[in-house]
Amino acid sequence: MIRSVLFDTETTGLDPLTGDRVIEVAALELLNDLPTGVHFHATIDPQRDIPSDSTRIHGISNGDVVGKPLFSAIAGDLLAFMGDGKLIAHNAPFDFGFLNAEFARIGLPSLDKSRMVDTLVLAKQRFPGMPASLDALCRRFNIDLSARSTHNALLDCKLLADVYVELTGGRQRGLSLAASNGRAAIAVYTHAGQRTPRLFQPNEVDLAAHEAFVSRLKDPLWRAG
């Protein structure tokens, strides 16, 4: 299983080089590019004022960060959660820039930009000339936006995870495949998030037909890993 992390930040402004700070960070775990539901989330005291213009965008005010931890207090847990796999974000250079500025302030190494996957770039490549904001992509893929009144980092991550699934092929949500003694074991997820493993054992005719089909495909998923 390939682990990656999708993440988002909310900030006091647009430029960490002029003193803007991270005030919220959220991250979701993906296995084989599908969300597992495991996440990291923290609201952070930026040690500075949050401008009202920024509050109108993300809904986080000065009062909301009173008593919250400093970035230095959550940095270790965040890095541990991010691991060493690819890091996915929408307009990723913005989020990388802010987190790397925060890491630099406390003497920690920057996130390696070779790990960056930018869903904004993926969207523009797939839909050239079309709107590529998170809202626009959610509407394009019929993803429910009713809860998104502000740019909450955790909610944005959950929406972006659905968008990312669609951008990378629209794989059926809630379906995972694992090899089991040469057979396909399928885990079926319920709406409540539970799963009931059911073992499907194809006969030799089915296996031969499947092999003939797969042999015609370029880099088939069934032979990955």
C-alpha positions as CSV (number, residue, x, y, z in Angstrom):
1,M,0.0,0.0,0.0
2,I,1.3,3.4,-1.0
3,R,0.8,6.1,1.7
4,S,0.5,9.8,0.9
5,V,-1.0,12.8,2.7
6,L,-3.3,15.5,1.4
7,F,-3.2,18.8,3.4
8,D,-4.4,22.3,3.6
9,T,-3.5,25.4,5.6
10,E,-5.4,28.6,6.6
11,T,-3.3,31.7,7.3
12,T,-3.3,35.3,8.5
13,G,-2.6,36.5,4.9
14,L,-1.0,35.7,1.6
15,D,2.8,36.0,2.2
16,P,4.9,34.4,4.9
17,L,7.8,36.6,3.9
18,T,6.0,39.6,5.2
19,G,5.1,38.1,8.5
20,D,1.9,36.2,7.7
21,R,1.5,33.0,9.8
22,V,-0.3,29.6,9.7
23,I,-3.4,29.5,11.9
24,E,-4.9,26.2,11.0
25,V,-3.5,23.0,9.4
26,A,-5.3,19.8,8.4
27,A,-4.1,16.7,6.7
28,L,-5.7,13.4,5.5
29,E,-4.1,10.1,5.1
30,L,-4.5,8.4,1.7
31,L,-3.6,4.8,0.9
32,N,-3.2,4.1,-2.8
33,D,-4.6,7.6,-3.4
34,L,-7.9,6.8,-1.5
35,P,-8.8,8.5,1.8
36,T,-8.7,6.3,4.9
37,G,-10.5,8.7,7.3
38,V,-7.3,9.1,9.4
39,H,-6.5,12.8,9.8
40,F,-4.5,15.4,11.6
41,H,-5.9,18.8,12.5
42,A,-4.7,21.8,14.6
43,T,-5.7,25.4,15.2
44,I,-2.6,27.5,16.0
45,D,-1.9,30.7,17.8
46,P,0.0,32.8,15.2
47,Q,1.4,35.2,17.7
48,R,0.0,38.1,15.7
49,D,-3.3,39.8,14.8
50,I,-5.6,38.0,12.3
51,P,-6.9,40.7,9.8
52,S,-10.6,40.9,9.4
53,D,-10.3,40.4,5.6
54,S,-8.7,37.0,6.3
55,T,-11.3,36.1,8.9
56,R,-14.0,36.7,6.3
57,I,-12.4,34.0,4.1
58,H,-11.7,31.2,6.6
59,G,-13.9,32.2,9.6
60,I,-11.1,32.1,12.1
61,S,-10.9,35.2,14.4
62,N,-8.5,36.4,17.0
63,G,-10.7,35.0,19.7
64,D,-10.6,31.5,18.1
65,V,-6.9,31.2,18.6
66,V,-6.7,32.3,22.2
67,G,-5.1,29.4,24.2
68,K,-4.3,27.4,21.1
69,P,-0.8,25.9,20.8
70,L,2.1,27.6,19.0
71,F,3.2,26.0,15.7
72,S,6.4,24.8,17.5
73,A,4.2,22.6,19.8
74,I,2.4,20.8,16.9
75,A,5.3,20.7,14.4
76,G,6.7,17.3,15.4
77,D,3.3,15.6,15.3
78,L,2.5,17.2,11.9
79,L,5.8,16.0,10.4
80,A,5.3,12.5,11.8
81,F,1.8,12.4,10.3
82,M,3.1,13.6,6.9
83,G,5.7,10.8,6.8
84,D,7.9,10.6,3.8
85,G,5.4,10.0,0.9
86,K,4.0,12.5,-1.6
87,L,2.2,15.6,-0.2
88,I,-0.9,16.7,-2.1
89,A,-2.5,20.2,-1.9
90,H,-4.5,22.6,-4.0
91,N,-2.2,25.4,-5.1
92,A,0.5,23.4,-3.3
93,P,3.3,26.0,-3.5
94,F,1.2,28.3,-1.3
95,D,0.8,25.7,1.5
96,F,4.4,24.5,1.1
97,G,5.7,28.0,1.4
98,F,3.8,28.7,4.6
99,L,4.7,25.5,6.3
100,N,8.3,25.7,5.3
101,A,8.5,29.3,6.7
102,E,7.0,28.0,10.0
103,F,9.5,25.1,10.1
104,A,12.4,27.5,9.4
105,R,11.4,29.7,12.3
106,I,11.9,26.8,14.7
107,G,15.0,25.3,13.0
108,L,13.4,22.4,11.3
109,P,14.1,21.3,7.7
110,S,11.8,22.3,4.9
111,L,9.4,19.9,3.2
112,D,11.1,18.6,0.0
113,K,9.3,20.1,-3.0
114,S,10.0,16.9,-4.9
115,R,7.2,15.4,-2.8
116,M,4.7,18.0,-4.0
117,V,1.6,17.1,-5.9
118,D,-0.5,20.1,-6.9
119,T,-4.1,19.4,-7.7
120,L,-4.5,22.8,-9.2
121,V,-2.0,21.8,-11.9
122,L,-3.7,18.5,-12.4
123,A,-7.0,20.2,-12.9
124,K,-5.6,22.7,-15.4
125,Q,-4.0,19.9,-17.3
126,R,-7.3,17.9,-17.4
127,F,-9.6,20.8,-18.1
128,P,-7.5,23.5,-19.9
129,G,-9.1,26.9,-19.9
130,M,-11.8,25.9,-17.3
131,P,-12.2,27.2,-13.7
132,A,-10.0,25.2,-11.4
133,S,-10.8,26.4,-7.9
134,L,-11.8,23.8,-5.3
135,D,-15.4,25.1,-5.5
136,A,-15.4,24.8,-9.3
137,L,-14.0,21.3,-9.2
138,C,-16.5,20.2,-6.6
139,R,-19.3,21.4,-8.8
140,R,-17.8,19.7,-11.9
141,F,-17.7,16.4,-10.1
142,N,-21.0,16.8,-8.3
143,I,-19.4,16.9,-4.8
144,D,-21.6,18.3,-2.1
145,L,-20.5,21.9,-1.1
146,S,-23.4,22.6,1.2
147,A,-21.2,22.6,4.4
148,R,-18.6,25.0,2.9
149,S,-19.5,28.5,4.1
150,T,-15.8,29.3,4.8
151,H,-12.4,27.9,4.0
152,N,-12.1,25.5,6.9
153,A,-8.9,23.5,6.4
154,L,-10.2,20.1,7.5
155,L,-13.4,20.4,5.4
156,D,-11.4,21.6,2.5
157,C,-9.1,18.5,2.8
158,K,-12.1,16.2,2.8
159,L,-13.6,17.9,-0.3
160,L,-10.2,17.9,-2.0
161,A,-9.8,14.2,-1.3
162,D,-12.9,13.6,-3.3
163,V,-11.7,15.9,-6.1
164,Y,-8.3,14.1,-6.1
165,V,-10.0,10.7,-6.5
166,E,-11.8,12.1,-9.6
167,L,-8.7,13.8,-11.0
168,T,-6.7,10.6,-10.7
169,G,-9.3,8.4,-12.5
170,G,-12.5,8.5,-10.5
171,R,-11.9,5.2,-8.8
172,Q,-15.0,3.8,-7.0
173,R,-15.0,5.1,-3.4
174,G,-15.0,2.5,-0.7
175,L,-13.6,-0.3,-2.8
176,S,-10.2,-1.7,-2.1
177,L,-8.5,-4.8,-3.6
178,A,-5.9,-7.0,-1.9
179,A,-4.3,-10.2,-3.1
180,S,-5.1,-13.3,-1.0
181,N,-3.4,-16.5,-2.2
182,G,-3.8,-15.6,-5.8
183,R,-7.5,-14.6,-5.3
184,A,-9.2,-11.2,-5.1
185,A,-10.4,-10.2,-1.7
186,I,-12.8,-7.3,-1.8
187,A,-13.6,-5.1,1.2
188,V,-17.1,-3.6,0.9
189,Y,-17.6,-0.4,2.9
190,T,-21.0,0.6,4.3
191,H,-22.1,4.2,4.6
192,A,-21.3,4.0,8.4
193,G,-17.6,3.4,7.5
194,Q,-17.6,-0.3,8.5
195,R,-16.5,-3.0,6.1
196,T,-17.4,-6.6,5.7
197,P,-14.7,-8.6,3.9
198,R,-16.1,-11.0,1.3
199,L,-13.9,-13.4,-0.6
200,F,-14.6,-13.9,-4.3
201,Q,-12.8,-16.9,-5.8
202,P,-13.0,-16.9,-9.6
203,N,-12.7,-20.2,-11.5
204,E,-10.0,-21.1,-14.0
205,V,-12.1,-19.9,-16.9
206,D,-12.6,-16.5,-15.2
207,L,-8.9,-16.2,-14.5
208,A,-7.9,-17.0,-18.1
209,A,-10.4,-14.4,-19.4
210,H,-9.1,-11.8,-16.9
211,E,-5.5,-12.5,-17.9
212,A,-6.3,-12.1,-21.6
213,F,-8.0,-8.7,-20.8
214,V,-5.2,-7.4,-18.6
215,S,-2.5,-8.4,-21.2
216,R,-4.0,-5.8,-23.6
217,L,-3.7,-2.9,-21.1
218,K,-0.7,-0.6,-20.7
219,D,0.6,-0.7,-17.1
220,P,-2.5,-2.3,-15.6
221,L,-3.3,-1.6,-12.0
222,W,-3.6,-5.4,-11.3
223,R,0.1,-5.8,-11.9
224,A,1.3,-2.8,-9.9
225,G,3.5,-3.2,-6.9
